[in-house]
Amino acid sequence: AFIQADIVSEAGLGYRATFVFMAEQPSRIALSGALHRTVTPPAADATLYTGPDDFFTGNFNFLDLKDQAPGEAEWLRWARLRDASG
């Protein structure tokens, strides 16, 4: 089953989510090794990327960890909220 949920306003579509529900399927992909990597917060002087203020990503600082060799299934991006005061 596929279920789609949209959030719209007078400005148009703001968010679309698609949920997929299905029976378990065998996979041709066999991951070996751990999928967890301990990533420490960046140094105080690290260059962080911040998305544009007009977009959702503007609420976050990001650090892409491109200098670390990725494993079989790893997301190498560190992120934190810019304003965690509430």
C-alpha positions, -999 to 999 in steps of 0.1 A, spaced: 0 0 0 12 35 -8 -1 64 13 7 100 3 3 130 27 6 166 15 8 198 34 -4 227 13 -11 264 18 -21 293 -4 16 294 -15 13 258 -28 28 224 -18 50 227 12 57 191 20 49 157 6 55 123 23 50 89 7 46 59 30 51 24 16 38 -6 34 46 -41 20 56 -76 28 92 -85 36 112 -90 5 146 -108 1 175 -85 -7 203 -89 -32 224 -66 -10 244 -81 18 260 -56 41 289 -68 62 304 -51 92 291 -25 115 268 3 103 276 26 132 305 50 133 313 73 162 316 108 148 326 135 172 314 171 169 335 193 147 362 215 161 352 250 171 370 265 141 356 240 116 339 254 85 302 245 87 276 247 60 243 264 69 213 262 45 195 293 33 173 310 59 143 307 35 146 269 36 142 242 63 179 235 61 186 270 73 178 258 108 209 235 109 247 236 107 262 208 86 296 193 83 303 169 54 329 143 64 343 137 30 378 130 42 366 99 60 363 68 38 327 57 37 317 22 46 290 1 28 261 20 42 271 52 60 258 88 59 288 109 65 272 142 75 272 158 109 244 182 118 231 203 147 203 228 152 214 264 150 191 275 178 185 249 204 170 273 229 135 260 228 
